[in-house]
Amino acid sequence: MTTPATILVADDDSAIRTVLTQALSRKGYEVRTTGNTATLWRWVSDGDGDLVITDVAMPDGNGLDLLPQIRKRRDDLRVIVMSAQNTLLTAVKAAERGAFEYLPKPFDLPELLDVVDRALTADLTRSEKTGVPAGTDDKLPLIGRSQAMQTVYRAIARLTATDLSVLISGESGTGKELVARALHEFSKRRSGPFVAINMAAIPRDLIESELFGHEKGAFTGAATRYAGRFEQAQGGTLFLDEIGDMPIEAQTRLLRVLQEGEYTTVGGRTPIRTDVRIISATHRDLRQQAAQGLFREDLYYRLNVVPIRLPPLRERREDIPDLVGHFLTSMAREGLESKSLTPAAMAVLQRYSWPGNVRELENLIRRLTALYAQDAIDAADVEAELADAPVAAAHNLDGDRAESLSETVERQLRRYFDSHGDALPAQGLYDRVLREVERPLISLTLAATNGNQVKAADLLGLNRNTLRKKIRELDIPVVRGINS
Ligand SMILES: Nc1ncnc2c1ncn2[C@@H]1O[C@H](COP(=O)(O)OP(=O)(O)OP(=O)(O)O)[C@@H](O)[C@H]1O
């Protein structure tokens, strides 16, 4: 019989020590636990243990700070880091200092056991580490400690030493560009440029010359030579935003550049070698676009070597208080008055669906900070501002950016039918559903027109009398402005 592996556990929380001891012993491991870094270091330097599981913040020191020491003394000893700090920086530091894996707290026990198994059996090939640049804390405020964001942080941390192409997908305003910048800042290319180009913002027939540059006189209007984004990004990272909007001819050209590692400018002949890392982003389903022939499948696979999905804000509502705190602080730093939100106001924000995601939240906090005089912003203020935000709603109605209105309704209806099991729901469903849509439609339009019913009727395309009748029937309170 082989001797069981010994696992050294360091955590100042005795409950975690107990849980880990039980779970790991049950799997047949020897377990030794301590609540401080000094004892852990003594064991490690005595040559004890086959694997370390350590917390970050302990009373006498920091588990992360111990990592380089452990690596130096015993390079073969793997370390799993757990932390409740759960920021992007913790994940990246753990990876950079050679942790085998980083697990945010509260952790999932089966996942931890799985990581332990892998750590004890995996091959030891260490990749080159890049080092966290000084002062990164303030520069890259990716906020949020939800599980969904942890997955994103761990992906970023794992990618610090590679040049792999990354495709970031997610609705508009979820932070795709911020993640692309973080990937650049934590990579070995960080001293090189980060160049972003948004395919949706450039006229289609100019995309190729924007990307690859053009020679003087290449086409009418090309008065001088222009260095394209590939050239500007040389030695750094090129961020191709809204890649799904790239015309098919430009896709073909991009694919060739990625395959061959060189390109020619528009109107130019001499091939130029390129050294850029490609990060792209899309709010569309590129796989589906590829299936429909709208996006080259071969290009899709080349860009999507590592996929990162950014969840919409409504799927990580627990991040909202942290985000709000972050925006309030940064707006106070910009010189706007320092404000706070009452718990009731925060609850309103956590219930809202955020079709415009983090960008919409950021804009709302900016409006609240600028427009309201009192220090503590209350639920009623938030509600009034939310009702006044037609931009996000319009996004949804376009059916393009976030989830479309009919998708939202379908999701709700599906849940409604599902919740009734075999028994069919109550009667009168048609009218009830229409009323559900009519009510917010009319009240938000009224809010947007400051209660002006003539304008609201125009906007809705309804006869004024019909609108009045509906307001009465649906019992819609007319709160703002003067009624016409
Ligand atoms: N996790 C986050 N923490 C802090 N700020 C965030 C976060 N995510 C997004 N933001 C902020 O929200 C705004 C929108 O983010 P960003 O531009 O990265 O989104 P996007 O997904 O690239 O949007 P689009 O697809 O419309 O270009 C930015 O001001 C950004 O700083």
The ligand as an SDF file (V2000), in Angstrom:
LIG
                    3D

 31 33  0  0  0  0  0  0  0  0999 V2000
  -17.0530   44.9290  -13.5690 N   0  0  0  0  0  0  0  0  0  0  0  0
  -17.0060   46.2450  -13.7190 C   0  0  0  0  0  0  0  0  0  0  0  0
  -16.5040   47.0280  -12.7600 N   0  0  0  0  0  0  0  0  0  0  0  0
  -16.4510   48.3620  -12.9100 C   0  0  0  0  0  0  0  0  0  0  0  0
  -16.8830   49.0230  -13.9840 N   0  0  0  0  0  0  0  0  0  0  0  0
  -17.3870   48.3160  -14.9760 C   0  0  0  0  0  0  0  0  0  0  0  0
  -17.4760   46.8860  -14.9060 C   0  0  0  0  0  0  0  0  0  0  0  0
  -18.0190   46.4440  -16.0480 N   0  0  0  0  0  0  0  0  0  0  0  0
  -18.2610   47.5300  -16.7900 C   0  0  0  0  0  0  0  0  0  0  0  0
  -17.8820   48.6540  -16.1710 N   0  0  0  0  0  0  0  0  0  0  0  0
  -18.0110   50.0420  -16.6750 C   0  0  0  0  0  0  0  0  0  0  0  0
  -19.1750   50.0680  -17.4920 O   0  0  0  0  0  0  0  0  0  0  0  0
  -18.9420   50.7870  -18.6950 C   0  0  0  0  0  0  0  0  0  0  0  0
  -19.1300   49.8740  -19.8910 C   0  0  0  0  0  0  0  0  0  0  0  0
  -18.0950   48.9120  -19.9460 O   0  0  0  0  0  0  0  0  0  0  0  0
  -17.4210   48.4550  -21.3260 P   0  0  0  0  0  0  0  0  0  0  0  0
  -17.2920   49.6110  -22.2680 O   0  0  0  0  0  0  0  0  0  0  0  0
  -16.2030   47.6830  -21.0050 O   0  0  0  0  0  0  0  0  0  0  0  0
  -18.5990   47.4900  -21.8380 O   0  0  0  0  0  0  0  0  0  0  0  0
  -18.7230   46.7220  -23.2190 P   0  0  0  0  0  0  0  0  0  0  0  0
  -19.2900   45.3920  -22.8820 O   0  0  0  0  0  0  0  0  0  0  0  0
  -17.4080   46.7820  -23.9440 O   0  0  0  0  0  0  0  0  0  0  0  0
  -19.8240   47.5770  -23.9540 O   0  0  0  0  0  0  0  0  0  0  0  0
  -20.1210   47.6940  -25.5570 P   0  0  0  0  0  0  0  0  0  0  0  0
  -20.4020   46.3110  -26.0360 O   0  0  0  0  0  0  0  0  0  0  0  0
  -21.3180   48.5810  -25.5870 O   0  0  0  0  0  0  0  0  0  0  0  0
  -18.8910   48.3020  -26.1520 O   0  0  0  0  0  0  0  0  0  0  0  0
  -17.5300   51.3460  -18.5950 C   0  0  0  0  0  0  0  0  0  0  0  0
  -17.5670   52.6600  -18.1120 O   0  0  0  0  0  0  0  0  0  0  0  0
  -16.8630   50.4290  -17.6060 C   0  0  0  0  0  0  0  0  0  0  0  0
  -15.8310   51.0820  -16.9200 O   0  0  0  0  0  0  0  0  0  0  0  0
  1  2  1  0
  2  3  1  0
  2  7  2  0
  3  4  2  0
  4  5  1  0
  5  6  2  0
  6  7  1  0
  6 10  1  0
  7  8  1  0
  8  9  2  0
  9 10  1  0
 10 11  1  0
 11 12  1  0
 11 30  1  0
 12 13  1  0
 13 14  1  0
 13 28  1  0
 14 15  1  0
 15 16  1  0
 16 17  2  0
 16 18  1  0
 16 19  1  0
 19 20  1  0
 20 21  2  0
 20 22  1  0
 20 23  1  0
 23 24  1  0
 24 25  2  0
 24 26  1  0
 24 27  1  0
 28 29  1  0
 28 30  1  0
 30 31  1  0
M  END
$$$$
